[in-house]
Amino acid sequence: MRTNFDDGLPIFQQIAEMFEDDILTGVYNEEEEVISTTQFAITFQINPATAVKGIALLVNEGVLYKKIGLGMYVVAKGAKLIVMKKRRERLMTIFTS
């Protein structure tokens, strides 16, 4: 996971991309727990709400899901394919614009 943020995108979007990068590179595998939003906020010295917002993006896309009653976020089955498809579509949009 990279250790700093740039001004190009909102921090919550950069957080989502950081998790996507980690899924694509095998840092996180399917059905594996990811770092908690609290731990993420502490590590990167950001507002916990920003971390939650970044993870919520991935939950809405089906990349992560929350284990009910345990309060942890886990990489969903097929997450790597979802991220690859999303990034492929983004590139196609850039090249066809």
C-alpha atoms as an extended CHARMM CRD file, in Angstrom:
* protein
*
        97  EXT
         1         1  MET       CA              0.0000000000        0.0000000000        0.0000000000  PROA      1               0.0000000000
         2         2  ARG       CA              1.3980000000        3.3880000000       -0.9070000000  PROA      2               0.0000000000
         3         3  THR       CA              2.1000000000        5.7170000000        1.9660000000  PROA      3               0.0000000000
         4         4  ASN       CA              0.9840000000        9.1480000000        0.8120000000  PROA      4               0.0000000000
         5         5  PHE       CA             -1.8440000000       10.9250000000       -0.9370000000  PROA      5               0.0000000000
         6         6  ASP       CA             -1.6970000000       13.3410000000       -3.8520000000  PROA      6               0.0000000000
         7         7  ASP       CA             -3.9180000000       16.2560000000       -4.7790000000  PROA      7               0.0000000000
         8         8  GLY       CA             -5.2330000000       14.6770000000       -7.9750000000  PROA      8               0.0000000000
         9         9  LEU       CA             -8.2170000000       12.8720000000       -6.4440000000  PROA      9               0.0000000000
        10        10  PRO       CA            -10.2060000000       13.1280000000       -3.2290000000  PROA      10              0.0000000000
        11        11  ILE       CA             -8.5850000000       11.1000000000       -0.4510000000  PROA      11              0.0000000000
        12        12  PHE       CA            -11.5270000000        8.6970000000       -0.1680000000  PROA      12              0.0000000000
        13        13  GLN       CA            -11.1320000000        7.7650000000       -3.8490000000  PROA      13              0.0000000000
        14        14  GLN       CA             -7.4020000000        7.2730000000       -3.3650000000  PROA      14              0.0000000000
        15        15  ILE       CA             -8.1660000000        4.9580000000       -0.4360000000  PROA      15              0.0000000000
        16        16  ALA       CA            -10.4200000000        2.8540000000       -2.6420000000  PROA      16              0.0000000000
        17        17  GLU       CA             -7.6980000000        2.6940000000       -5.2940000000  PROA      17              0.0000000000
        18        18  MET       CA             -5.1230000000        1.6720000000       -2.6900000000  PROA      18              0.0000000000
        19        19  PHE       CA             -7.2770000000       -1.2840000000       -1.6810000000  PROA      19              0.0000000000
        20        20  GLU       CA             -7.8950000000       -2.1270000000       -5.3350000000  PROA      20              0.0000000000
        21        21  ASP       CA             -4.1350000000       -2.0870000000       -5.9910000000  PROA      21              0.0000000000
        22        22  ASP       CA             -3.5980000000       -4.4050000000       -3.0300000000  PROA      22              0.0000000000
        23        23  ILE       CA             -6.2560000000       -6.8020000000       -4.3060000000  PROA      23              0.0000000000
        24        24  LEU       CA             -4.7390000000       -6.8310000000       -7.7870000000  PROA      24              0.0000000000
        25        25  THR       CA             -1.2250000000       -7.4740000000       -6.4610000000  PROA      25              0.0000000000
        26        26  GLY       CA             -2.2980000000      -10.2080000000       -4.0450000000  PROA      26              0.0000000000
        27        27  VAL       CA             -1.7750000000       -8.3320000000       -0.7870000000  PROA      27              0.0000000000
        28        28  TYR       CA             -5.4260000000       -9.1770000000       -0.0470000000  PROA      28              0.0000000000
        29        29  ASN       CA             -7.0230000000      -12.3370000000       -1.3570000000  PROA      29              0.0000000000
        30        30  GLU       CA            -10.6630000000      -13.3630000000       -1.6520000000  PROA      30              0.0000000000
        31        31  GLU       CA            -12.4360000000      -13.8850000000        1.6710000000  PROA      31              0.0000000000
        32        32  GLU       CA             -9.5450000000      -12.2470000000        3.5220000000  PROA      32              0.0000000000
        33        33  GLU       CA            -10.0470000000       -9.4810000000        6.0780000000  PROA      33              0.0000000000
        34        34  VAL       CA             -8.6880000000       -6.0440000000        5.1770000000  PROA      34              0.0000000000
        35        35  ILE       CA             -7.2590000000       -3.4760000000        7.5660000000  PROA      35              0.0000000000
        36        36  SER       CA             -9.9660000000       -1.8200000000        9.6740000000  PROA      36              0.0000000000
        37        37  THR       CA            -11.0690000000        1.7150000000        8.8970000000  PROA      37              0.0000000000
        38        38  THR       CA             -9.8940000000        2.7790000000       12.3530000000  PROA      38              0.0000000000
        39        39  GLN       CA             -6.4520000000        1.2660000000       11.8450000000  PROA      39              0.0000000000
        40        40  PHE       CA             -6.2800000000        2.7630000000        8.3690000000  PROA      40              0.0000000000
        41        41  ALA       CA             -7.1640000000        6.2190000000        9.7090000000  PROA      41              0.0000000000
        42        42  ILE       CA             -4.5350000000        5.9460000000       12.4390000000  PROA      42              0.0000000000
        43        43  THR       CA             -1.8370000000        4.6760000000       10.0710000000  PROA      43              0.0000000000
        44        44  PHE       CA             -2.3980000000        7.4180000000        7.5010000000  PROA      44              0.0000000000
        45        45  GLN       CA             -3.4270000000       10.1170000000        9.9780000000  PROA      45              0.0000000000
        46        46  ILE       CA             -6.7260000000       10.8700000000        8.2740000000  PROA      46              0.0000000000
        47        47  ASN       CA            -10.2860000000       11.3330000000        9.4480000000  PROA      47              0.0000000000
        48        48  PRO       CA            -11.9320000000        7.9210000000       10.1010000000  PROA      48              0.0000000000
        49        49  ALA       CA            -15.0000000000        9.0940000000        8.1560000000  PROA      49              0.0000000000
        50        50  THR       CA            -12.7990000000        9.5100000000        5.0840000000  PROA      50              0.0000000000
        51        51  ALA       CA            -11.5610000000        5.9300000000        5.4330000000  PROA      51              0.0000000000
        52        52  VAL       CA            -15.1410000000        4.6980000000        5.8140000000  PROA      52              0.0000000000
        53        53  LYS       CA            -16.1830000000        6.6160000000        2.6900000000  PROA      53              0.0000000000
        54        54  GLY       CA            -13.3540000000        5.0680000000        0.6560000000  PROA      54              0.0000000000
        55        55  ILE       CA            -14.2330000000        1.5620000000        1.7610000000  PROA      55              0.0000000000
        56        56  ALA       CA            -17.9330000000        2.2470000000        1.1520000000  PROA      56              0.0000000000
        57        57  LEU       CA            -17.1090000000        2.8180000000       -2.5190000000  PROA      57              0.0000000000
        58        58  LEU       CA            -15.7150000000       -0.7050000000       -2.7200000000  PROA      58              0.0000000000
        59        59  VAL       CA            -18.6290000000       -2.1680000000       -0.7770000000  PROA      59              0.0000000000
        60        60  ASN       CA            -21.0580000000       -0.5450000000       -3.2330000000  PROA      60              0.0000000000
        61        61  GLU       CA            -19.1230000000       -2.0670000000       -6.1430000000  PROA      61              0.0000000000
        62        62  GLY       CA            -19.1260000000       -5.5460000000       -4.5920000000  PROA      62              0.0000000000
        63        63  VAL       CA            -15.3590000000       -5.6150000000       -4.0880000000  PROA      63              0.0000000000
        64        64  LEU       CA            -15.5940000000       -5.7110000000       -0.2780000000  PROA      64              0.0000000000
        65        65  TYR       CA            -18.3580000000       -6.7640000000        2.0700000000  PROA      65              0.0000000000
        66        66  LYS       CA            -18.9440000000       -6.3790000000        5.7690000000  PROA      66              0.0000000000
        67        67  LYS       CA            -19.2630000000       -9.4680000000        7.9300000000  PROA      67              0.0000000000
        68        68  ILE       CA            -22.3970000000       -8.8980000000        9.9360000000  PROA      68              0.0000000000
        69        69  GLY       CA            -21.8030000000       -8.8990000000       13.6570000000  PROA      69              0.0000000000
        70        70  LEU       CA            -18.0390000000       -8.8510000000       13.2910000000  PROA      70              0.0000000000
        71        71  GLY       CA            -17.6440000000       -5.3740000000       11.8570000000  PROA      71              0.0000000000
        72        72  MET       CA            -14.8230000000       -6.2660000000        9.5130000000  PROA      72              0.0000000000
        73        73  TYR       CA            -14.5150000000       -5.7920000000        5.7910000000  PROA      73              0.0000000000
        74        74  VAL       CA            -13.5700000000       -8.7580000000        3.6680000000  PROA      74              0.0000000000
        75        75  VAL       CA            -12.5430000000       -9.1070000000        0.0400000000  PROA      75              0.0000000000
        76        76  ALA       CA            -15.4880000000      -10.5290000000       -1.8990000000  PROA      76              0.0000000000
        77        77  LYS       CA            -15.2400000000      -13.5150000000       -4.2240000000  PROA      77              0.0000000000
        78        78  GLY       CA            -14.4560000000      -12.2730000000       -7.7060000000  PROA      78              0.0000000000
        79        79  ALA       CA            -13.1530000000       -8.9460000000       -6.4000000000  PROA      79              0.0000000000
        80        80  LYS       CA            -10.0230000000       -9.0750000000       -8.5280000000  PROA      80              0.0000000000
        81        81  LEU       CA            -12.1280000000       -9.5000000000      -11.6780000000  PROA      81              0.0000000000
        82        82  ILE       CA            -14.4190000000       -6.6380000000      -10.6620000000  PROA      82              0.0000000000
        83        83  VAL       CA            -11.4400000000       -4.3170000000      -10.1720000000  PROA      83              0.0000000000
        84        84  MET       CA             -9.8180000000       -5.4010000000      -13.4350000000  PROA      84              0.0000000000
        85        85  LYS       CA            -13.0610000000       -4.7950000000      -15.3520000000  PROA      85              0.0000000000
        86        86  LYS       CA            -13.5320000000       -1.3760000000      -13.7300000000  PROA      86              0.0000000000
        87        87  ARG       CA            -10.0100000000       -0.2940000000      -14.6120000000  PROA      87              0.0000000000
        88        88  ARG       CA            -10.2790000000       -1.6550000000      -18.1440000000  PROA      88              0.0000000000
        89        89  GLU       CA            -13.4900000000        0.3380000000      -18.6620000000  PROA      89              0.0000000000
        90        90  ARG       CA            -11.8280000000        3.4700000000      -17.2690000000  PROA      90              0.0000000000
        91        91  LEU       CA             -8.9520000000        3.0780000000      -19.7270000000  PROA      91              0.0000000000
        92        92  MET       CA            -11.3400000000        2.5390000000      -22.6220000000  PROA      92              0.0000000000
        93        93  THR       CA            -13.1560000000        5.7290000000      -21.6810000000  PROA      93              0.0000000000
        94        94  ILE       CA             -9.8810000000        7.6500000000      -21.6410000000  PROA      94              0.0000000000
        95        95  PHE       CA             -8.7700000000        6.2900000000      -25.0170000000  PROA      95              0.0000000000
        96        96  THR       CA            -12.1100000000        6.8150000000      -26.7290000000  PROA      96              0.0000000000
        97        97  SER       CA            -12.5760000000       10.3830000000      -25.4760000000  PROA      97              0.0000000000
